[in-house]
Amino acid sequence: MKLHPALKRWESVLALLLIAEILVFGAINPVFLQPSMLLYATSDFIHVGITALALTLVIITGGIDLSLGSVMGLSAITLGILWVGGVDIWMAAVAALAVGTLGGVFNAVAIHLSKVNPLVITLGTGFLFGGAALVLSGLAGATGYEGISNFDPAFVNLANLEVFGLPLPFALFLVLTVGFMALLHRTRFGRYVYLIGQNPRAAAYAGTPVFRTLVVAYALTSLMAALSGLILASYFGSARSDFGSTALMPAITAVVLGGTSIYGGSGTILGTALAALLVGYLQTGLQLVGVSSHVSSALSGGLLVIVVALRSLSEMGRVWFQHRRVLRNVAAE
């Protein structure tokens, strides 16, 4: 029996897995099947999905950004510092987004000038941004889990607003998903992203603006991380330097599980979006049935390892079958 072409797409498989996951957890605990629960549960993990959308661009180019968690904390603390200093909350939010974006630009420039692997560079800048957030937090007198609070009520209520019956953060995630799909799959910039991931040297020889494309990709990733930091600040009503400390692994898992090759050159935004929901609901469902957050995080890490291993084996199998086909054709001639 031949499969329908739509079922051959990885996104279709992810959609089916997402539905199956919801049904399984719903069978264990019927509360999980309530539409309101499914919608508002996204507030606990949608910041990961928003960051993963942009991270997809970076990974398709063959890079990685390990600093995004620290950028979340730095942007939130920047917001808090400026608010305590008397700056209007919305101006402070814009400044925090700008700081996050500059972090991404710094990553891209450092990678381009040093020619060092992005993993090493962004690991270092992650410590740099995280340290800066801790210093700023200390200067503001915020310690432990208290953070900087007493924000403008209009900002705090932002995360609880609804748009067409959807929680604002989730509605924003849907809009950003459509926007990034258009950017990656319908623009020249998107073609550049794929070309760089497939062969950066050939892309440069072909006239592709490699450096500019990488700057935009890393800047967008940090911008989304900064936006996620502000969403968390609104959701919790405080700004803390440890925001994003647990976001990195789920974000990378969502991108890779969504079908993006960890080696670069292929991937889709829709796959990442579906995988982000899959991973997010997995953690929520496990906690709902009594599994601790530490165990659910460990399972997410294990899922990442399994997905990478399976995709590597799949790629090896594909290459092997291609070689066999070529040899058969040569022998037949």
LINTALIN-V197159 format. One record per helix or strand of 2 or more residues. SS is the DSSP state (alpha for helix, beta for strand). FROM is the first residue (numbers start at 1). TO is the last residue. If there is no record, write none. Layout:
BEGIN
ss = [SS | SS]
from = [FROM | FROM]
to = [TO | TO]
END
This chain:
BEGIN
ss = [alpha | alpha | alpha | alpha | alpha | alpha | alpha | alpha | alpha | beta | beta | alpha | alpha | alpha | alpha | alpha | alpha | alpha]
from = [5 | 10 | 30 | 35 | 46 | 68 | 89 | 118 | 153 | 162 | 166 | 168 | 188 | 200 | 210 | 247 | 269 | 293]
to = [8 | 28 | 33 | 44 | 60 | 84 | 114 | 139 | 160 | 163 | 167 | 186 | 198 | 205 | 236 | 257 | 288 | 332]
END
